[in-house]
Amino acid sequence: MSLSRTDVEKIAHLARLEINEQEAQTFADSLSQILSLIEQMNAVDTTGVTPMAHPREAALRLREDKVTEGDERSKFQQIAPAAEAGLYLVPKVIE
């Protein structure tokens, strides 16, 4: 299936996109190539092929869930512009 420039212009109008004639021709060529590839893929006989959820049917290695960094909140609040009672103070942005 191939798309013409007028087909692309109609699609662009429906999508409320503004494209010029050169872009329309470029998009028509690109979309035609994509549709051609899809037609080739649909032509392949896939009977007997089980669908996969993921291309690698391998189990993932999981790491142990443990803390690797210590609590450094007081260190970071010392260098903050403003902090009080363990909280960072920020300027009011909404009136």
C-alpha positions as a Markdown table, in Angstrom:
| # | Residue | x | y | z |
|---|---|---|---|---|
| 1 | Met | 0.0 | 0.0 | 0.0 |
| 2 | Ser | 1.4 | 3.4 | -0.9 |
| 3 | Leu | 0.2 | 6.8 | 0.2 |
| 4 | Ser | 0.0 | 9.8 | -2.1 |
| 5 | Arg | 0.8 | 13.3 | -1.2 |
| 6 | Thr | -2.9 | 14.2 | -1.1 |
| 7 | Asp | -3.5 | 11.3 | 1.3 |
| 8 | Val | -0.9 | 12.7 | 3.6 |
| 9 | Glu | -2.3 | 16.2 | 3.3 |
| 10 | Lys | -5.8 | 14.8 | 4.3 |
| 11 | Ile | -4.3 | 13.0 | 7.3 |
| 12 | Ala | -2.4 | 16.2 | 8.3 |
| 13 | His | -5.6 | 18.2 | 8.1 |
| 14 | Leu | -7.5 | 15.7 | 10.3 |
| 15 | Ala | -4.6 | 15.8 | 12.8 |
| 16 | Arg | -4.5 | 19.6 | 12.7 |
| 17 | Leu | -0.9 | 19.6 | 11.5 |
| 18 | Glu | 0.4 | 22.2 | 9.1 |
| 19 | Ile | 2.8 | 20.8 | 6.5 |
| 20 | Asn | 4.0 | 22.2 | 3.2 |
| 21 | Glu | 4.0 | 20.4 | -0.1 |
| 22 | Gln | 7.6 | 19.2 | 0.1 |
| 23 | Glu | 7.1 | 17.8 | 3.6 |
| 24 | Ala | 3.9 | 16.1 | 2.4 |
| 25 | Gln | 5.8 | 14.3 | -0.3 |
| 26 | Thr | 8.6 | 13.3 | 2.1 |
| 27 | Phe | 6.1 | 12.0 | 4.6 |
| 28 | Ala | 4.2 | 10.1 | 1.9 |
| 29 | Asp | 7.4 | 8.4 | 0.8 |
| 30 | Ser | 8.4 | 7.5 | 4.4 |
| 31 | Leu | 4.9 | 6.2 | 5.3 |
| 32 | Ser | 4.7 | 4.2 | 2.1 |
| 33 | Gln | 8.0 | 2.5 | 3.0 |
| 34 | Ile | 6.7 | 1.7 | 6.5 |
| 35 | Leu | 3.4 | 0.3 | 5.2 |
| 36 | Ser | 5.4 | -1.8 | 2.6 |
| 37 | Leu | 7.5 | -3.2 | 5.5 |
| 38 | Ile | 4.3 | -4.0 | 7.4 |
| 39 | Glu | 2.9 | -5.8 | 4.4 |
| 40 | Gln | 6.0 | -7.9 | 4.1 |
| 41 | Met | 5.8 | -8.8 | 7.8 |
| 42 | Asn | 2.1 | -9.8 | 7.5 |
| 43 | Ala | 3.0 | -12.1 | 4.6 |
| 44 | Val | 5.2 | -14.3 | 6.8 |
| 45 | Asp | 3.6 | -17.5 | 7.8 |
| 46 | Thr | 3.6 | -17.6 | 11.6 |
| 47 | Thr | 1.4 | -20.6 | 12.3 |
| 48 | Gly | 2.8 | -22.7 | 15.0 |
| 49 | Val | 4.9 | -19.9 | 16.4 |
| 50 | Thr | 4.1 | -19.2 | 20.0 |
| 51 | Pro | 4.0 | -15.5 | 21.0 |
| 52 | Met | 6.7 | -14.3 | 23.4 |
| 53 | Ala | 6.3 | -11.8 | 26.2 |
| 54 | His | 9.9 | -10.8 | 25.9 |
| 55 | Pro | 12.6 | -11.6 | 23.4 |
| 56 | Arg | 14.9 | -13.0 | 26.1 |
| 57 | Glu | 13.0 | -15.6 | 28.1 |
| 58 | Ala | 15.7 | -15.4 | 30.8 |
| 59 | Ala | 15.1 | -14.8 | 34.5 |
| 60 | Leu | 16.6 | -11.6 | 35.9 |
| 61 | Arg | 19.1 | -11.8 | 38.7 |
| 62 | Leu | 17.8 | -10.0 | 41.7 |
| 63 | Arg | 20.1 | -8.3 | 44.3 |
| 64 | Glu | 19.6 | -8.4 | 48.0 |
| 65 | Asp | 17.4 | -5.5 | 49.2 |
| 66 | Lys | 19.7 | -3.8 | 51.7 |
| 67 | Val | 20.7 | -0.3 | 52.5 |
| 68 | Thr | 24.0 | 0.7 | 50.9 |
| 69 | Glu | 24.2 | 4.4 | 51.9 |
| 70 | Gly | 23.9 | 5.9 | 55.3 |
| 71 | Asp | 21.6 | 8.8 | 56.4 |
| 72 | Glu | 23.4 | 12.0 | 55.6 |
| 73 | Arg | 20.4 | 14.4 | 56.0 |
| 74 | Ser | 22.0 | 16.6 | 58.6 |
| 75 | Lys | 25.1 | 17.0 | 56.4 |
| 76 | Phe | 23.0 | 18.1 | 53.5 |
| 77 | Gln | 20.9 | 20.4 | 55.6 |
| 78 | Gln | 24.0 | 22.2 | 56.8 |
| 79 | Ile | 24.8 | 23.3 | 53.3 |
| 80 | Ala | 21.2 | 24.1 | 52.4 |
| 81 | Pro | 20.2 | 27.8 | 52.1 |
| 82 | Ala | 17.5 | 27.4 | 54.7 |
| 83 | Ala | 16.4 | 24.4 | 56.8 |
| 84 | Glu | 14.4 | 24.1 | 60.0 |
| 85 | Ala | 13.3 | 21.0 | 62.1 |
| 86 | Gly | 14.7 | 18.6 | 59.5 |
| 87 | Leu | 12.8 | 20.3 | 56.6 |
| 88 | Tyr | 14.1 | 22.4 | 53.8 |
| 89 | Leu | 12.6 | 25.8 | 53.6 |
| 90 | Val | 11.8 | 27.2 | 50.2 |
| 91 | Pro | 10.4 | 30.6 | 49.0 |
| 92 | Lys | 6.6 | 30.9 | 48.6 |
| 93 | Val | 5.8 | 30.6 | 45.0 |
| 94 | Ile | 1.9 | 30.7 | 45.1 |
| 95 | Glu | 0.1 | 33.6 | 46.6 |
